[in-house]
Amino acid sequence: MRKVVFYIAASLDGYIALPDGSVDWLPAPPPGEDYGYADFLATVDATLQGRTTYEQVLTFGEWPYPTLTNYVFSRQLAQSPVPSVQLVADDPVQYVTALKQHPGGTIWLIGGSSLAAPLLAAGLVDELMLFVVPQVLGAGIPLWQPGLRLQPKTLLHTRTWPDGMVLLHYQL
């Protein structure tokens, strides 16, 4: 069975974006550092994204995941200009339950929190890789939806970097 990994960055106070949805506050990695991104991405063959996250990624320029199968959950979008994107209007819990049964690599749950919440609540997320960015935003889009109860089973790994970035990697 494939695993779903929620790989995401959040501020010290638990926000994944500013109130307007921007992620301009995320720091650029120091030269020669990618915080393990390339190693993680090498295990991934599919992404899960909500519509808002997808639309945000489109503003970054060239589509960053052309070799992956990208599932974008939206009941509003009719088509995507990106060939590797499949729009999904189905219930995320049912869809991801079935997707995990198909052969393949890691499924990266990119976000956002509205998509992650039902998948976490249903126990469909196997690991959390949370990068804590040493900034306090004070307001924005929260990582955790109200009412979500998450109990990590095992701390798999931690790592810190000189710029203050911290990785917390949990099995759920």
C-alpha positions as a Markdown table, in Angstrom:
| # | Residue | x | y | z |
|---|---|---|---|---|
| 1 | Met | 0.0 | 0.0 | 0.0 |
| 2 | Arg | 1.2 | 3.5 | -0.9 |
| 3 | Lys | 1.8 | 6.0 | 1.9 |
| 4 | Val | 0.6 | 9.6 | 2.1 |
| 5 | Val | 3.1 | 12.1 | 3.5 |
| 6 | Phe | 1.9 | 15.6 | 4.6 |
| 7 | Tyr | 5.1 | 17.5 | 3.8 |
| 8 | Ile | 4.6 | 21.2 | 4.7 |
| 9 | Ala | 6.1 | 24.3 | 6.2 |
| 10 | Ala | 4.5 | 26.4 | 8.9 |
| 11 | Ser | 5.4 | 29.4 | 11.0 |
| 12 | Leu | 6.2 | 29.1 | 14.7 |
| 13 | Asp | 2.6 | 30.2 | 15.4 |
| 14 | Gly | 1.1 | 27.5 | 13.1 |
| 15 | Tyr | 0.3 | 29.4 | 9.9 |
| 16 | Ile | 1.0 | 28.1 | 6.4 |
| 17 | Ala | 0.2 | 31.3 | 4.5 |
| 18 | Leu | -0.5 | 35.0 | 5.1 |
| 19 | Pro | -4.2 | 36.1 | 5.3 |
| 20 | Asp | -4.2 | 36.8 | 1.6 |
| 21 | Gly | -2.9 | 33.3 | 0.9 |
| 22 | Ser | 0.6 | 34.4 | -0.1 |
| 23 | Val | 3.7 | 32.4 | 1.0 |
| 24 | Asp | 6.2 | 35.2 | 0.4 |
| 25 | Trp | 7.2 | 34.9 | 4.0 |
| 26 | Leu | 8.9 | 31.5 | 3.4 |
| 27 | Pro | 12.7 | 32.0 | 3.4 |
| 28 | Ala | 14.8 | 30.9 | 0.5 |
| 29 | Pro | 17.2 | 28.1 | 1.5 |
| 30 | Pro | 20.8 | 29.1 | 2.0 |
| 31 | Pro | 23.1 | 28.3 | -1.0 |
| 32 | Gly | 23.6 | 24.6 | -1.5 |
| 33 | Glu | 20.8 | 23.7 | 0.9 |
| 34 | Asp | 17.3 | 22.3 | 0.1 |
| 35 | Tyr | 16.3 | 21.0 | 3.5 |
| 36 | Gly | 16.1 | 17.4 | 2.1 |
| 37 | Tyr | 13.6 | 18.4 | -0.5 |
| 38 | Ala | 15.3 | 16.6 | -3.4 |
| 39 | Asp | 15.7 | 13.4 | -1.5 |
| 40 | Phe | 12.0 | 13.5 | -0.5 |
| 41 | Leu | 10.8 | 14.3 | -4.0 |
| 42 | Ala | 12.7 | 11.4 | -5.4 |
| 43 | Thr | 10.3 | 9.1 | -3.5 |
| 44 | Val | 7.2 | 10.8 | -4.7 |
| 45 | Asp | 5.1 | 10.0 | -7.8 |
| 46 | Ala | 1.9 | 11.8 | -7.0 |
| 47 | Thr | 0.7 | 15.0 | -5.3 |
| 48 | Leu | -2.6 | 15.9 | -3.6 |
| 49 | Gln | -3.6 | 19.5 | -3.6 |
| 50 | Gly | -6.6 | 21.6 | -2.9 |
| 51 | Arg | -7.8 | 24.2 | -5.4 |
| 52 | Thr | -6.4 | 27.1 | -3.5 |
| 53 | Thr | -2.9 | 25.5 | -3.2 |
| 54 | Tyr | -3.0 | 24.6 | -6.8 |
| 55 | Glu | -3.9 | 28.1 | -7.9 |
| 56 | Gln | -1.1 | 29.5 | -5.7 |
| 57 | Val | 1.5 | 27.1 | -7.2 |
| 58 | Leu | 0.4 | 28.2 | -10.7 |
| 59 | Thr | 1.5 | 31.8 | -9.8 |
| 60 | Phe | 5.1 | 30.6 | -9.2 |
| 61 | Gly | 5.8 | 30.3 | -12.9 |
| 62 | Glu | 6.6 | 27.0 | -14.6 |
| 63 | Trp | 4.7 | 24.1 | -13.1 |
| 64 | Pro | 7.2 | 22.5 | -10.7 |
| 65 | Tyr | 5.8 | 18.9 | -10.8 |
| 66 | Pro | 5.5 | 17.9 | -14.5 |
| 67 | Thr | 6.8 | 14.4 | -14.0 |
| 68 | Leu | 4.3 | 13.6 | -11.2 |
| 69 | Thr | 0.6 | 12.8 | -11.3 |
| 70 | Asn | -1.0 | 15.7 | -9.6 |
| 71 | Tyr | -4.5 | 15.3 | -8.2 |
| 72 | Val | -6.2 | 18.7 | -7.5 |
| 73 | Phe | -9.5 | 18.5 | -5.5 |
| 74 | Ser | -12.0 | 21.1 | -6.7 |
| 75 | Arg | -15.7 | 21.2 | -7.5 |
| 76 | Gln | -15.2 | 24.6 | -9.2 |
| 77 | Leu | -12.5 | 24.0 | -11.8 |
| 78 | Ala | -13.5 | 22.5 | -15.1 |
| 79 | Gln | -10.1 | 22.1 | -16.6 |
| 80 | Ser | -6.4 | 22.6 | -16.0 |
| 81 | Pro | -3.8 | 24.0 | -18.3 |
| 82 | Val | -1.2 | 21.6 | -16.9 |
| 83 | Pro | -1.1 | 18.2 | -18.6 |
| 84 | Ser | 0.0 | 16.3 | -15.4 |
| 85 | Val | -2.9 | 17.6 | -13.4 |
| 86 | Gln | -6.0 | 15.6 | -12.9 |
| 87 | Leu | -9.0 | 17.5 | -11.4 |
| 88 | Val | -11.0 | 15.5 | -8.9 |
| 89 | Ala | -14.5 | 16.5 | -7.8 |
| 90 | Asp | -15.0 | 13.3 | -5.8 |
| 91 | Asp | -14.9 | 13.1 | -2.0 |
| 92 | Pro | -11.2 | 13.3 | -1.0 |
| 93 | Val | -11.5 | 10.6 | 1.7 |
| 94 | Gln | -13.0 | 8.1 | -0.7 |
| 95 | Tyr | -10.7 | 9.0 | -3.5 |
| 96 | Val | -7.5 | 8.8 | -1.5 |
| 97 | Thr | -8.6 | 5.6 | 0.1 |
| 98 | Ala | -8.8 | 4.0 | -3.3 |
| 99 | Leu | -5.6 | 5.7 | -4.6 |
| 100 | Lys | -3.5 | 4.3 | -1.7 |
| 101 | Gln | -4.4 | 0.8 | -2.9 |
| 102 | His | -2.9 | 1.3 | -6.4 |
| 103 | Pro | 0.8 | 0.5 | -6.9 |
| 104 | Gly | 3.2 | 3.5 | -6.9 |
| 105 | Gly | 5.5 | 5.6 | -4.8 |
| 106 | Thr | 4.8 | 8.1 | -2.0 |
| 107 | Ile | 1.8 | 10.4 | -2.4 |
| 108 | Trp | 2.7 | 13.9 | -1.3 |
| 109 | Leu | -0.1 | 15.8 | 0.4 |
| 110 | Ile | 1.0 | 19.4 | -0.4 |
| 111 | Gly | -2.0 | 21.1 | 1.1 |
| 112 | Gly | -3.8 | 23.0 | 2.1 |
| 113 | Ser | -5.3 | 22.6 | 5.4 |
| 114 | Ser | -8.9 | 22.3 | 4.1 |
| 115 | Leu | -7.8 | 19.2 | 2.1 |
| 116 | Ala | -5.5 | 17.9 | 4.8 |
| 117 | Ala | -8.1 | 18.0 | 7.6 |
| 118 | Pro | -10.5 | 15.3 | 6.4 |
| 119 | Leu | -7.6 | 13.1 | 5.2 |
| 120 | Leu | -5.9 | 13.4 | 8.6 |
| 121 | Ala | -9.2 | 12.8 | 10.5 |
| 122 | Ala | -9.8 | 9.7 | 8.4 |
| 123 | Gly | -6.4 | 8.3 | 9.2 |
| 124 | Leu | -5.2 | 8.3 | 5.6 |
| 125 | Val | -2.0 | 10.3 | 6.2 |
| 126 | Asp | 0.8 | 8.0 | 7.2 |
| 127 | Glu | 3.5 | 10.6 | 8.0 |
| 128 | Leu | 3.9 | 14.3 | 8.8 |
| 129 | Met | 7.0 | 16.1 | 7.8 |
| 130 | Leu | 6.6 | 19.5 | 9.3 |
| 131 | Phe | 9.1 | 22.2 | 8.7 |
| 132 | Val | 8.9 | 24.9 | 11.3 |
| 133 | Val | 10.0 | 28.2 | 10.0 |
| 134 | Pro | 11.5 | 30.5 | 12.7 |
| 135 | Gln | 9.0 | 33.3 | 12.1 |
| 136 | Val | 5.8 | 34.5 | 13.8 |
| 137 | Leu | 3.2 | 35.7 | 11.4 |
| 138 | Gly | 0.5 | 36.7 | 13.9 |
| 139 | Ala | -2.3 | 35.9 | 11.5 |
| 140 | Gly | -3.0 | 33.9 | 8.3 |
| 141 | Ile | -4.2 | 30.5 | 7.1 |
| 142 | Pro | -3.7 | 28.0 | 9.9 |
| 143 | Leu | -2.1 | 24.6 | 9.4 |
| 144 | Trp | -4.7 | 22.9 | 11.6 |
| 145 | Gln | -8.4 | 23.1 | 11.1 |
| 146 | Pro | -10.5 | 23.7 | 14.3 |
| 147 | Gly | -11.5 | 20.5 | 16.0 |
| 148 | Leu | -8.9 | 18.3 | 14.4 |
| 149 | Arg | -7.3 | 15.9 | 16.8 |
| 150 | Leu | -4.0 | 14.5 | 15.7 |
| 151 | Gln | -2.0 | 12.0 | 17.7 |
| 152 | Pro | 1.4 | 11.2 | 16.2 |
| 153 | Lys | 2.5 | 7.6 | 16.9 |
| 154 | Thr | 6.3 | 7.9 | 16.6 |
| 155 | Leu | 8.8 | 10.6 | 16.2 |
| 156 | Leu | 10.9 | 9.3 | 13.2 |
| 157 | His | 13.4 | 12.0 | 12.9 |
| 158 | Thr | 14.3 | 15.6 | 13.7 |
| 159 | Arg | 16.7 | 17.9 | 12.1 |
| 160 | Thr | 17.8 | 21.5 | 12.6 |
| 161 | Trp | 19.6 | 23.9 | 10.3 |
| 162 | Pro | 21.8 | 26.9 | 11.3 |
| 163 | Asp | 19.2 | 29.3 | 9.9 |
| 164 | Gly | 16.7 | 28.1 | 12.5 |
| 165 | Met | 14.6 | 25.8 | 10.3 |
| 166 | Val | 13.5 | 22.6 | 12.1 |
| 167 | Leu | 12.1 | 19.4 | 10.7 |
| 168 | Leu | 9.7 | 17.3 | 12.8 |
| 169 | His | 9.0 | 14.0 | 11.1 |
| 170 | Tyr | 6.3 | 11.8 | 12.6 |
| 171 | Gln | 4.6 | 8.5 | 11.8 |
| 172 | Leu | 0.9 | 9.0 | 12.3 |
